[in-house]
Amino acid sequence: MRHSNPALIFLLMTACNGNSDQNINTLTPDLFVEDVIDFGDVVVLYSGEATLSIANAGRAPLAIDSISLEDNDDAVFSIVEETGDTASFDPAEGFEIGADESFDLVINFAPETYISYVRELVINSNNAADDGITRVTMLGEGVDGPVPDILITPQSLDFGTVAIGATSSTYFTVQNNGDGDLNIATTTQTGGGAFVVEIDPEGTTLSPGAVTVVPIKYTPTAESGDNGSFVIESNDPDEPSVEMFFLGNGGGDFEYPVAIIDCPSSSDPPETLSLDGSASNDPQGYEPLAYTWSILEQPDGSNGAIADDNAESTSMFVDAAGTWRVSLSVENTAGIVSAPAECEFEAIPDDSLYVELVWDAGNADVDLHLIQEGAEFGELPGDCCWCNPNPSWGESGTADDPDLSLDNTVGFGPESITLPSPYEGDYTVWAHYFSDSGGGTTTATVRIYVDGVKEWEGSEILTHNDAWSVAYVRWPEGYAVELNESVDSAAARGCE
């Protein structure tokens, strides 16, 4: 009896059917994921989390090329962590999910304002459906609700100098400035044992507006100084962790913030001068810094001021010749203030002749006049003053033309006239009490600078309408001769 060959029969049947692949199953991946993730209502400043499970229901590896969030420039939604069978995950680089395995993404929703948010999470993969692009709708709404707000006052404690073995006591306060309960979860103290927190606020709950006092003792044991910190963890949504610093006897090895001024060497008044504090820094990185500028010294009669005394870089109007000294202090985010940096410079006129007037009555207007040889008080074009501020004198060009650079109509000045390159002759300086708006008698002071050096200074008591013939300057010799001739109320009121 002959036996048939099964393998041969199978081959013959396959050949007769004419399709060698008809009965072979192809192994493919099959991505399964929820269509919508709804975070519901989340209080603004807080955040909510949801888990998105990406499953492979197929029989072949599922290759995830990338995962991204569309139209999410404000980062309201974010991928914060991942779990599952893949050890590490970069949403932009891709990974694989094995057959019958899954991968979990934890998505965070942190609304910025009180609106509904709709975004899409896009998965690019080798899944055959939808050309490998799978979209998941992300929904959430920012809502109003009670929120705590922690306030530490002060932000740092500096005990100053305390004798070895002695004890100094002070305190800081923790306040809830929000409208929800503030829960102080944990506290952690670091640094030397010279500082003792006598009442630890850990575990305390503060209702809205409530305050708790935290007393601190400092008992130094070494001459080198001490420093430490105290960290408070709470449910404040935008400041979940705040840090206090304790300093004593110079703070030991503690590095304070450093104020640095890019200091100009000189100035040509009147001018607006730049002040740059951008090189200031905090060695420990508690930034951004807060800036405080101040003027420590300026010439008598000056009204120069710093434009913005809390800016990193600012400007100052240098309105008078003489010595100027400014200061900058910076404060880090821990509330620790630097030693002040100082900048001193001389305001030196560049012009050959510079005349300056100040007075000491606030509600008064005293006018400065510079009169060329041969002209009279109030006569044009020989009197450079408020009604003739930039006359044409001497040779062609402007080098020998005076300029009323500053004209202040309500005390205390200064007013100044500059003359870059005088031509030969005598120049007479006058001061005229033009307007009295309640200032009464005032003392006027005039300073005359020749080639940047103060050649003459003098003062005179004036009442309304007085005109003071101050001095004359002879050029090119450059010396000043005092006149001290006053006239009464018959003085000219304008220019002729």
GIUR-V796946 format. One record per residue. PHI is phi in whole degrees, 0 to 359 (NA if undefined). D_FIRST is the distance of its C-alpha to the first C-alpha in whole Angstrom. Layout:
PHI/D_FIRST + PHI/D_FIRST
//
This chain:
NA/0 + 271/4 + 257/7 + 280/10 + 265/13 + 302/16 + 298/19 + 295/18 + 301/17 + 298/21 + 294/23 + 295/22 + 293/23 + 295/26 + 296/27 + 292/26 + 289/29 + 77/31 + 218/33 + 285/32 + 257/34 + 297/34 + 253/32 + 257/34 + 279/37 + 269/41 + 274/43 + 225/46 + 281/50 + 214/51 + 281/55 + 234/57 + 205/60 + 294/63 + 280/65 + 223/69 + 243/70 + 249/74 + 278/76 + 71/79 + 273/82 + 229/83 + 295/87 + 303/88 + 87/89 + 261/86 + 217/82 + 234/79 + 234/75 + 216/72 + 255/69 + 253/66 + 263/62 + 257/60 + 249/56 + 251/53 + 270/51 + 269/48 + 248/45 + 229/47 + 302/50 + 262/53 + 269/56 + 266/59 + 282/61 + 195/65 + 228/67 + 217/70 + 249/73 + 274/74 + 52/78 + 239/79 + 299/82 + 280/84 + 57/81 + 295/81 + 256/77 + 206/76 + 270/73 + 257/74 + 196/71 + 217/67 + 222/65 + 126/61 + 273/59 + 267/60 + 290/63 + 220/65 + 208/66 + 241/68 + 304/68 + 270/68 + 257/66 + 93/63 + 193/60 + 239/56 + 243/55 + 290/52 + 301/49 + 59/50 + 242/53 + 221/57 + 218/60 + 254/64 + 252/67 + 260/70 + 255/73 + 254/76 + 237/79 + 233/82 + 295/84 + 268/88 + 207/89 + 267/89 + 219/87 + 272/83 + 244/81 + 227/78 + 224/75 + 236/72 + 264/70 + 247/67 + 249/64 + 259/62 + 212/58 + 266/55 + 293/54 + 292/53 + 290/55 + 56/59 + 56/58 + 81/58 + 248/62 + 244/62 + 245/66 + 238/67 + 279/71 + 251/73 + 241/76 + 187/79 + 226/83 + 277/86 + 232/88 + 278/91 + 187/92 + 293/94 + 227/94 + 283/95 + 215/97 + 278/98 + 226/102 + 257/103 + 225/106 + 285/107 + 279/104 + 209/105 + 238/108 + 245/110 + 280/113 + 69/115 + 263/117 + 230/117 + 296/118 + 301/116 + 90/116 + 277/117 + 232/115 + 240/115 + 239/113 + 206/112 + 201/110 + 231/107 + 243/106 + 244/103 + 234/103 + 262/101 + 269/102 + 264/99 + 246/98 + 239/96 + 296/96 + 261/95 + 255/93 + 274/94 + 283/91 + 219/91 + 227/94 + 221/94 + 252/97 + 233/96 + 100/99 + 289/102 + 278/103 + 291/106 + 255/106 + 236/105 + 275/104 + 283/106 + 231/104 + 279/100 + 279/99 + 304/96 + 84/94 + 279/97 + 246/97 + 251/99 + 288/100 + 307/101 + 86/104 + 286/104 + 228/105 + 235/105 + 261/107 + 244/106 + 282/108 + 231/108 + 245/110 + 234/110 + 233/111 + 290/111 + 236/111 + 221/111 + 290/113 + 286/110 + 93/110 + 222/107 + 210/104 + 197/101 + 218/99 + 220/98 + 257/95 + 245/95 + 256/91 + 216/92 + 266/90 + 296/92 + 292/90 + 259/91 + 224/93 + 293/90 + 223/92 + 237/95 + 235/97 + 263/101 + 242/102 + 248/105 + 228/107 + 208/110 + 52/113 + 92/111 + 84/108 + 61/107 + 270/104 + 293/103 + 260/103 + 283/105 + 298/105 + 238/107 + 266/109 + 226/109 + 248/112 + 280/112 + 272/115 + 290/117 + 275/120 + 198/123 + 214/123 + 250/126 + 287/127 + 276/127 + 205/123 + 268/120 + 253/118 + 278/114 + 238/113 + 242/110 + 246/108 + 292/105 + 279/104 + 299/105 + 202/102 + 241/101 + 302/99 + 265/97 + 84/96 + 276/97 + 234/98 + 282/99 + 271/102 + 256/105 + 246/108 + 225/112 + 260/115 + 207/118 + 264/122 + 269/124 + 208/127 + 207/128 + 299/131 + 303/134 + 86/134 + 287/130 + 245/128 + 299/125 + 216/122 + 277/118 + 296/116 + 221/113 + 279/114 + 238/110 + 264/108 + 299/106 + 230/109 + 216/112 + 220/115 + 220/119 + 273/122 + 268/124 + 257/127 + 214/130 + 282/131 + 134/131 + 271/128 + 237/125 + 219/123 + 239/120 + 229/117 + 226/114 + 240/112 + 237/108 + 236/106 + 275/103 + 289/100 + 270/101 + 82/105 + 264/106 + 258/109 + 286/109 + 294/113 + 290/115 + 263/114 + 242/118 + 229/118 + 239/122 + 210/123 + 257/126 + 270/127 + 241/129 + 297/130 + 278/129 + 286/132 + 298/135 + 233/137 + 224/136 + 240/138 + 228/137 + 232/138 + 226/137 + 211/139 + 249/139 + 250/140 + 289/136 + 267/138 + 212/140 + 233/139 + 249/141 + 254/140 + 263/140 + 231/142 + 236/143 + 243/145 + 284/146 + 301/149 + 95/152 + 258/150 + 251/151 + 303/149 + 84/147 + 265/148 + 265/145 + 266/144 + 280/145 + 250/144 + 273/140 + 200/140 + 301/138 + 260/139 + 209/139 + 288/136 + 214/135 + 286/138 + 267/138 + 240/141 + 64/142 + 287/140 + 293/137 + 97/134 + 247/133 + 297/133 + 256/137 + 259/136 + 283/136 + 216/134 + 283/134 + 287/131 + 227/131 + 223/133 + 262/133 + 266/135 + 228/135 + 340/135 + 243/135 + 87/134 + 278/133 + 244/135 + 215/134 + 236/135 + 246/134 + 222/136 + 300/133 + 214/136 + 296/140 + 272/142 + 296/146 + 145/148 + 256/148 + 238/146 + 260/147 + 255/145 + 233/146 + 231/145 + 234/145 + 283/145 + 282/144 + 218/143 + 244/143 + 253/141 + 114/142 + 286/142 + 71/146 + 299/147 + 224/144 + 260/144 + 263/143 + 234/142 + 241/141 + 236/140 + 242/140 + 249/138 + 240/138 + 51/135 + 83/133 + 248/136 + 291/138 + 271/142 + 203/143 + 215/143 + 202/145 + 229/146 + 210/148 + 277/149 + 236/148 + 244/149 + 308/148 + 82/149 + 296/150 + 240/150 + 254/150 + 277/150 + 281/148 + 193/149 + 236/148 + 246/146 + 263/148 + 241/145 + 268/144 + 299/146 + 83/144 + 262/146 + 246/147 + 240/150 + 288/151 + 250/153 + 54/153 + 253/155 + 257/154 + 239/155 + 267/155 + 290/154 + 280/155 + 301/152 + 298/150 + 262/147 + 210/145 + 246/145 + 252/148
//
